[in-house]
Amino acid sequence: MAKHNELGKKGEEEAAAFLQKKNYLILERNYRFLKAEIDIIAQKEDTLVAVEVKTRSTSEFGNPQDFVKPKKIKLMLKAFDHYINTNDLDVEARFDIIAIVKNKLGTRIEHLENAFLYF
């Protein structure tokens, strides 16, 4: 378990650095609301982005993004909604997934914008 968490933490750090390179401003990391958690909340221009980071050591069992389940999406939506309302933000909002496969062959980062629609 500890090894998995370590991989996840490293993945989140790499995802944050990746977004910053693409001119995103990181506003929150591991934002929690009730039972929900959003790995990264970032902003680029007028768009607020909730980012789910999925890190795996292999893509053998499917792509990391395939592990984001409907229940998780619902929870993220609640947390994101709470964040937007609490901060009284008037912005476009979207959900992205950053899928990272990290192993001895190196690191592959895939950024999926608008990974799921919620309206």
TORSETI-308300 format. One record per atom (N, C-alpha, C): residue number from 1; residue in one letter; atom name; x, y, z. Coordinates in Angstrom, 2 decimals. Layout:
ATOM   k r  a      xx      yy      zz
ATOM NUM a CA       X       Y       Z
...
***
This chain:
ATOM   k r  a      xx      yy      zz
ATOM   1 m  N    0.83   -1.21    0.00
ATOM   1 m CA    0.00    0.00    0.00
ATOM   1 m  C    0.87    1.26    0.00
ATOM   2 a  N    1.88    1.28    0.85
ATOM   2 a CA    2.74    2.47    0.95
ATOM   2 a  C    3.38    2.79   -0.40
ATOM   3 k  N    3.80    1.73   -1.10
ATOM   3 k CA    4.44    1.93   -2.39
ATOM   3 k  C    3.45    2.57   -3.39
ATOM   4 h  N    2.20    2.12   -3.33
ATOM   4 h CA    1.17    2.68   -4.21
ATOM   4 h  C    0.96    4.16   -3.93
ATOM   5 n  N    0.85    4.51   -2.64
ATOM   5 n CA    0.66    5.91   -2.25
ATOM   5 n  C    1.83    6.77   -2.69
ATOM   6 e  N    3.03    6.21   -2.57
ATOM   6 e CA    4.24    6.93   -2.96
ATOM   6 e  C    4.20    7.23   -4.46
ATOM   7 l  N    3.80    6.24   -5.25
ATOM   7 l CA    3.69    6.41   -6.69
ATOM   7 l  C    2.66    7.49   -7.01
ATOM   8 g  N    1.53    7.45   -6.30
ATOM   8 g CA    0.48    8.44   -6.49
ATOM   8 g  C    0.94    9.84   -6.18
ATOM   9 k  N    1.67    9.99   -5.07
ATOM   9 k CA    2.19   11.30   -4.66
ATOM   9 k  C    3.17   11.84   -5.71
ATOM  10 k  N    4.07   10.98   -6.16
ATOM  10 k CA    5.03   11.38   -7.19
ATOM  10 k  C    4.29   11.80   -8.46
ATOM  11 g  N    3.27   11.04   -8.80
ATOM  11 g CA    2.48   11.34   -9.99
ATOM  11 g  C    1.82   12.69   -9.87
ATOM  12 e  N    1.27   12.99   -8.68
ATOM  12 e CA    0.61   14.29   -8.48
ATOM  12 e  C    1.61   15.43   -8.60
ATOM  13 e  N    2.82   15.22   -8.07
ATOM  13 e CA    3.85   16.27   -8.17
ATOM  13 e  C    4.21   16.49   -9.64
ATOM  14 e  N    4.36   15.40  -10.38
ATOM  14 e CA    4.71   15.51  -11.80
ATOM  14 e  C    3.57   16.17  -12.59
ATOM  15 a  N    2.34   15.84  -12.22
ATOM  15 a CA    1.18   16.42  -12.91
ATOM  15 a  C    1.13   17.93  -12.66
ATOM  16 a  N    1.38   18.34  -11.41
ATOM  16 a CA    1.37   19.77  -11.08
ATOM  16 a  C    2.46   20.51  -11.87
ATOM  17 a  N    3.64   19.92  -11.93
ATOM  17 a CA    4.75   20.54  -12.68
ATOM  17 a  C    4.40   20.61  -14.17
ATOM  18 f  N    3.80   19.55  -14.68
ATOM  18 f CA    3.39   19.48  -16.08
ATOM  18 f  C    2.40   20.60  -16.40
ATOM  19 l  N    1.40   20.79  -15.52
ATOM  19 l CA    0.40   21.85  -15.72
ATOM  19 l  C    1.03   23.24  -15.66
ATOM  20 q  N    1.94   23.43  -14.70
ATOM  20 q CA    2.59   24.74  -14.58
ATOM  20 q  C    3.36   25.07  -15.85
ATOM  21 k  N    4.00   24.07  -16.44
ATOM  21 k CA    4.71   24.28  -17.70
ATOM  21 k  C    3.76   24.71  -18.81
ATOM  22 k  N    2.51   24.28  -18.71
ATOM  22 k CA    1.51   24.65  -19.72
ATOM  22 k  C    0.74   25.90  -19.30
ATOM  23 n  N    1.32   26.69  -18.40
ATOM  23 n CA    0.75   27.97  -17.94
ATOM  23 n  C   -0.54   27.86  -17.13
ATOM  24 y  N   -0.69   26.77  -16.40
ATOM  24 y CA   -1.80   26.67  -15.46
ATOM  24 y  C   -1.30   27.17  -14.12
ATOM  25 l  N   -2.19   27.81  -13.39
ATOM  25 l CA   -1.89   28.27  -12.04
ATOM  25 l  C   -2.48   27.22  -11.09
ATOM  26 i  N   -1.65   26.63  -10.26
ATOM  26 i CA   -2.13   25.62   -9.31
ATOM  26 i  C   -2.73   26.35   -8.11
ATOM  27 l  N   -4.03   26.15   -7.88
ATOM  27 l CA   -4.71   26.83   -6.76
ATOM  27 l  C   -4.80   25.95   -5.52
ATOM  28 e  N   -5.04   24.67   -5.73
ATOM  28 e CA   -5.19   23.74   -4.61
ATOM  28 e  C   -4.62   22.39   -4.99
ATOM  29 r  N   -4.12   21.70   -3.95
ATOM  29 r CA   -3.74   20.30   -4.15
ATOM  29 r  C   -4.43   19.51   -3.06
ATOM  30 n  N   -4.98   18.36   -3.43
ATOM  30 n CA   -5.70   17.49   -2.50
ATOM  30 n  C   -6.81   18.25   -1.77
ATOM  31 y  N   -7.63   18.93   -2.54
ATOM  31 y CA   -8.76   19.68   -1.98
ATOM  31 y  C   -9.83   18.69   -1.54
ATOM  32 r  N  -10.24   18.81   -0.27
ATOM  32 r CA  -11.22   17.87    0.28
ATOM  32 r  C  -12.52   18.57    0.64
ATOM  33 f  N  -13.62   17.86    0.36
ATOM  33 f CA  -14.94   18.30    0.78
ATOM  33 f  C  -15.75   17.04    1.05
ATOM  34 l  N  -16.22   16.91    2.28
ATOM  34 l CA  -16.92   15.69    2.71
ATOM  34 l  C  -16.05   14.48    2.36
ATOM  35 k  N  -16.60   13.56    1.56
ATOM  35 k CA  -15.82   12.35    1.24
ATOM  35 k  C  -15.05   12.49   -0.06
ATOM  36 a  N  -15.14   13.65   -0.67
ATOM  36 a CA  -14.53   13.84   -1.99
ATOM  36 a  C  -13.16   14.48   -1.88
ATOM  37 e  N  -12.33   14.16   -2.86
ATOM  37 e CA  -11.04   14.82   -2.94
ATOM  37 e  C  -10.73   15.10   -4.40
ATOM  38 i  N  -10.23   16.29   -4.65
ATOM  38 i CA   -9.77   16.64   -6.00
ATOM  38 i  C   -8.25   16.77   -5.90
ATOM  39 d  N   -7.54   16.04   -6.73
ATOM  39 d CA   -6.08   16.04   -6.65
ATOM  39 d  C   -5.51   17.43   -6.88
ATOM  40 i  N   -5.96   18.08   -7.94
ATOM  40 i CA   -5.43   19.42   -8.26
ATOM  40 i  C   -6.58   20.30   -8.77
ATOM  41 i  N   -6.63   21.53   -8.26
ATOM  41 i CA   -7.52   22.53   -8.85
ATOM  41 i  C   -6.59   23.59   -9.43
ATOM  42 a  N   -6.75   23.83  -10.71
ATOM  42 a CA   -5.86   24.76  -11.39
ATOM  42 a  C   -6.69   25.73  -12.23
ATOM  43 q  N   -6.05   26.82  -12.61
ATOM  43 q CA   -6.75   27.78  -13.45
ATOM  43 q  C   -5.86   28.15  -14.63
ATOM  44 k  N   -6.50   28.23  -15.78
ATOM  44 k CA   -5.80   28.73  -16.98
ATOM  44 k  C   -6.75   29.73  -17.61
ATOM  45 e  N   -6.32   30.97  -17.66
ATOM  45 e CA   -7.15   32.08  -18.14
ATOM  45 e  C   -8.48   32.07  -17.37
ATOM  46 d  N   -9.61   31.99  -18.09
ATOM  46 d CA  -10.91   32.04  -17.40
ATOM  46 d  C  -11.48   30.67  -17.09
ATOM  47 t  N  -10.66   29.65  -17.15
ATOM  47 t CA  -11.16   28.29  -16.94
ATOM  47 t  C  -10.57   27.69  -15.67
ATOM  48 l  N  -11.48   27.20  -14.84
ATOM  48 l CA  -11.08   26.50  -13.62
ATOM  48 l  C  -11.13   25.02  -13.94
ATOM  49 v  N  -10.08   24.30  -13.55
ATOM  49 v CA   -9.97   22.90  -13.92
ATOM  49 v  C   -9.77   22.02  -12.69
ATOM  50 a  N  -10.65   21.02  -12.55
ATOM  50 a CA  -10.46   19.99  -11.52
ATOM  50 a  C   -9.71   18.86  -12.20
ATOM  51 v  N   -8.59   18.47  -11.62
ATOM  51 v CA   -7.75   17.46  -12.26
ATOM  51 v  C   -7.65   16.22  -11.38
ATOM  52 e  N   -8.00   15.11  -11.96
ATOM  52 e CA   -7.82   13.82  -11.31
ATOM  52 e  C   -6.54   13.23  -11.88
ATOM  53 v  N   -5.61   12.87  -11.00
ATOM  53 v CA   -4.34   12.31  -11.45
ATOM  53 v  C   -4.38   10.80  -11.21
ATOM  54 k  N   -4.13   10.05  -12.24
ATOM  54 k CA   -4.08    8.59  -12.13
ATOM  54 k  C   -2.69    8.14  -12.52
ATOM  55 t  N   -1.99    7.51  -11.59
ATOM  55 t CA   -0.63    7.06  -11.85
ATOM  55 t  C   -0.58    5.54  -11.74
ATOM  56 r  N    0.02    4.92  -12.70
ATOM  56 r CA    0.18    3.47  -12.69
ATOM  56 r  C    1.62    3.14  -13.08
ATOM  57 s  N    2.05    1.95  -12.72
ATOM  57 s CA    3.40    1.54  -13.13
ATOM  57 s  C    3.35    0.75  -14.44
ATOM  58 t  N    2.13    0.43  -14.87
ATOM  58 t CA    1.97   -0.28  -16.14
ATOM  58 t  C    0.61    0.07  -16.75
ATOM  59 s  N    0.55   -0.01  -18.07
ATOM  59 s CA   -0.76    0.21  -18.68
ATOM  59 s  C   -1.36   -1.14  -19.08
ATOM  60 e  N   -0.74   -2.21  -18.58
ATOM  60 e CA   -1.17   -3.58  -18.87
ATOM  60 e  C   -2.63   -3.85  -18.53
ATOM  61 f  N   -3.10   -3.24  -17.45
ATOM  61 f CA   -4.46   -3.53  -16.98
ATOM  61 f  C   -5.45   -2.47  -17.44
ATOM  62 g  N   -5.12   -1.76  -18.48
ATOM  62 g CA   -6.00   -0.70  -18.96
ATOM  62 g  C   -5.35    0.64  -18.71
ATOM  63 n  N   -5.87    1.66  -19.34
ATOM  63 n CA   -5.32    3.00  -19.18
ATOM  63 n  C   -5.68    3.55  -17.82
ATOM  64 p  N   -4.79    4.35  -17.22
ATOM  64 p CA   -5.08    4.91  -15.89
ATOM  64 p  C   -6.42    5.62  -15.84
ATOM  65 q  N   -6.80    6.32  -16.92
ATOM  65 q CA   -8.05    7.07  -16.90
ATOM  65 q  C   -9.29    6.17  -16.82
ATOM  66 d  N   -9.13    4.89  -17.17
ATOM  66 d CA  -10.27    3.97  -17.10
ATOM  66 d  C  -10.64    3.64  -15.65
ATOM  67 f  N   -9.80    4.03  -14.71
ATOM  67 f CA  -10.05    3.72  -13.31
ATOM  67 f  C  -10.86    4.80  -12.59
ATOM  68 v  N  -11.27    5.83  -13.31
ATOM  68 v CA  -12.11    6.88  -12.70
ATOM  68 v  C  -13.57    6.45  -12.86
ATOM  69 k  N  -14.16    6.04  -11.75
ATOM  69 k CA  -15.51    5.48  -11.76
ATOM  69 k  C  -16.58    6.56  -11.59
ATOM  70 p  N  -17.83    6.28  -12.02
ATOM  70 p CA  -18.93    7.25  -11.90
ATOM  70 p  C  -19.12    7.79  -10.48
ATOM  71 k  N  -18.95    6.94   -9.47
ATOM  71 k CA  -19.12    7.40   -8.09
ATOM  71 k  C  -18.06    8.47   -7.75
ATOM  72 k  N  -16.85    8.23   -8.19
ATOM  72 k CA  -15.74    9.17   -7.98
ATOM  72 k  C  -16.04   10.50   -8.70
ATOM  73 i  N  -16.57   10.40   -9.90
ATOM  73 i CA  -16.90   11.59  -10.69
ATOM  73 i  C  -17.96   12.42   -9.95
ATOM  74 k  N  -18.99   11.74   -9.42
ATOM  74 k CA  -20.05   12.42   -8.67
ATOM  74 k  C  -19.49   13.15   -7.46
ATOM  75 l  N  -18.60   12.50   -6.73
ATOM  75 l CA  -17.99   13.12   -5.55
ATOM  75 l  C  -17.14   14.32   -5.95
ATOM  76 m  N  -16.36   14.16   -7.01
ATOM  76 m CA  -15.53   15.28   -7.47
ATOM  76 m  C  -16.40   16.47   -7.87
ATOM  77 l  N  -17.52   16.18   -8.52
ATOM  77 l CA  -18.42   17.24   -8.95
ATOM  77 l  C  -18.92   18.03   -7.74
ATOM  78 k  N  -19.31   17.31   -6.68
ATOM  78 k CA  -19.77   17.98   -5.45
ATOM  78 k  C  -18.68   18.86   -4.86
ATOM  79 a  N  -17.48   18.32   -4.78
ATOM  79 a CA  -16.36   19.07   -4.20
ATOM  79 a  C  -16.03   20.30   -5.04
ATOM  80 f  N  -16.06   20.14   -6.36
ATOM  80 f CA  -15.73   21.23   -7.28
ATOM  80 f  C  -16.77   22.33   -7.17
ATOM  81 d  N  -18.02   21.91   -7.11
ATOM  81 d CA  -19.14   22.83   -6.95
ATOM  81 d  C  -18.99   23.63   -5.66
ATOM  82 h  N  -18.64   22.93   -4.60
ATOM  82 h CA  -18.42   23.57   -3.30
ATOM  82 h  C  -17.29   24.60   -3.39
ATOM  83 y  N  -16.20   24.22   -4.03
ATOM  83 y CA  -15.05   25.11   -4.17
ATOM  83 y  C  -15.44   26.38   -4.93
ATOM  84 i  N  -16.15   26.20   -6.04
ATOM  84 i CA  -16.55   27.33   -6.88
ATOM  84 i  C  -17.49   28.26   -6.10
ATOM  85 n  N  -18.48   27.69   -5.41
ATOM  85 n CA  -19.44   28.50   -4.64
ATOM  85 n  C  -18.81   29.18   -3.44
ATOM  86 t  N  -17.96   28.45   -2.72
ATOM  86 t CA  -17.29   29.01   -1.54
ATOM  86 t  C  -16.43   30.21   -1.91
ATOM  87 n  N  -15.77   30.10   -3.06
ATOM  87 n CA  -14.88   31.17   -3.49
ATOM  87 n  C  -15.58   32.17   -4.41
ATOM  88 d  N  -16.88   31.98   -4.60
ATOM  88 d CA  -17.69   32.88   -5.40
ATOM  88 d  C  -17.05   33.17   -6.76
ATOM  89 l  N  -16.71   32.10   -7.46
ATOM  89 l CA  -16.02   32.25   -8.73
ATOM  89 l  C  -17.00   32.24   -9.89
ATOM  90 d  N  -16.73   33.09  -10.86
ATOM  90 d CA  -17.54   33.10  -12.07
ATOM  90 d  C  -16.60   32.72  -13.21
ATOM  91 v  N  -16.45   31.43  -13.42
ATOM  91 v CA  -15.49   30.93  -14.40
ATOM  91 v  C  -16.10   29.76  -15.17
ATOM  92 e  N  -15.49   29.48  -16.29
ATOM  92 e CA  -15.80   28.23  -17.00
ATOM  92 e  C  -15.16   27.14  -16.14
ATOM  93 a  N  -15.78   25.97  -16.13
ATOM  93 a CA  -15.20   24.88  -15.34
ATOM  93 a  C  -15.16   23.61  -16.18
ATOM  94 r  N  -14.12   22.83  -15.95
ATOM  94 r CA  -14.05   21.54  -16.65
ATOM  94 r  C  -13.26   20.54  -15.80
ATOM  95 f  N  -13.41   19.29  -16.15
ATOM  95 f CA  -12.69   18.22  -15.48
ATOM  95 f  C  -11.67   17.62  -16.43
ATOM  96 d  N  -10.45   17.50  -15.95
ATOM  96 d CA   -9.40   16.86  -16.75
ATOM  96 d  C   -8.88   15.65  -15.99
ATOM  97 i  N   -8.28   14.76  -16.73
ATOM  97 i CA   -7.56   13.65  -16.11
ATOM  97 i  C   -6.13   13.73  -16.63
ATOM  98 i  N   -5.20   13.58  -15.72
ATOM  98 i CA   -3.81   13.42  -16.15
ATOM  98 i  C   -3.45   11.98  -15.82
ATOM  99 a  N   -3.17   11.22  -16.88
ATOM  99 a CA   -2.83    9.81  -16.73
ATOM  99 a  C   -1.32    9.68  -16.86
ATOM 100 i  N   -0.72    9.06  -15.86
ATOM 100 i CA    0.73    8.92  -15.86
ATOM 100 i  C    1.07    7.43  -15.75
ATOM 101 v  N    1.90    6.97  -16.65
ATOM 101 v CA    2.44    5.62  -16.52
ATOM 101 v  C    3.93    5.80  -16.27
ATOM 102 k  N    4.36    5.31  -15.11
ATOM 102 k CA    5.72    5.56  -14.65
ATOM 102 k  C    6.36    4.23  -14.28
ATOM 103 n  N    7.45    3.90  -14.96
ATOM 103 n CA    8.18    2.68  -14.63
ATOM 103 n  C    9.64    2.83  -15.07
ATOM 104 k  N   10.37    1.72  -15.09
ATOM 104 k CA   11.79    1.87  -15.40
ATOM 104 k  C   12.07    2.30  -16.85
ATOM 105 l  N   11.06    2.21  -17.69
ATOM 105 l CA   11.22    2.70  -19.06
ATOM 105 l  C   11.08    4.21  -19.16
ATOM 106 g  N   10.60    4.82  -18.07
ATOM 106 g CA   10.43    6.27  -18.06
ATOM 106 g  C    9.02    6.65  -17.65
ATOM 107 t  N    8.64    7.87  -17.98
ATOM 107 t CA    7.34    8.40  -17.58
ATOM 107 t  C    6.58    8.86  -18.81
ATOM 108 r  N    5.33    8.43  -18.91
ATOM 108 r CA    4.47    8.90  -20.01
ATOM 108 r  C    3.31    9.66  -19.37
ATOM 109 i  N    3.14   10.91  -19.80
ATOM 109 i CA    2.06   11.74  -19.25
ATOM 109 i  C    1.07   12.03  -20.37
ATOM 110 e  N   -0.19   11.78  -20.08
ATOM 110 e CA   -1.25   12.06  -21.04
ATOM 110 e  C   -2.25   12.99  -20.35
ATOM 111 h  N   -2.53   14.12  -20.97
ATOM 111 h CA   -3.46   15.10  -20.40
ATOM 111 h  C   -4.76   15.04  -21.19
ATOM 112 l  N   -5.82   14.59  -20.53
ATOM 112 l CA   -7.13   14.50  -21.19
ATOM 112 l  C   -7.98   15.66  -20.73
ATOM 113 e  N   -8.20   16.62  -21.60
ATOM 113 e CA   -9.03   17.77  -21.25
ATOM 113 e  C  -10.49   17.40  -21.44
ATOM 114 n  N  -11.35   18.02  -20.62
ATOM 114 n CA  -12.79   17.70  -20.69
ATOM 114 n  C  -13.01   16.20  -20.66
ATOM 115 a  N  -12.37   15.55  -19.68
ATOM 115 a CA  -12.41   14.09  -19.60
ATOM 115 a  C  -13.82   13.56  -19.41
ATOM 116 f  N  -14.65   14.31  -18.71
ATOM 116 f CA  -16.06   13.91  -18.62
ATOM 116 f  C  -16.93   15.13  -18.52
ATOM 117 l  N  -18.08   15.03  -19.12
ATOM 117 l CA  -19.04   16.12  -19.12
ATOM 117 l  C  -20.01   15.88  -17.98
ATOM 118 y  N  -20.46   16.93  -17.35
ATOM 118 y CA  -21.28   16.72  -16.15
ATOM 118 y  C  -22.59   17.49  -16.19
ATOM 119 f  N  -22.96   17.99  -17.35
ATOM 119 f CA  -24.24   18.70  -17.44
ATOM 119 f  C  -25.17   17.92  -18.36
***
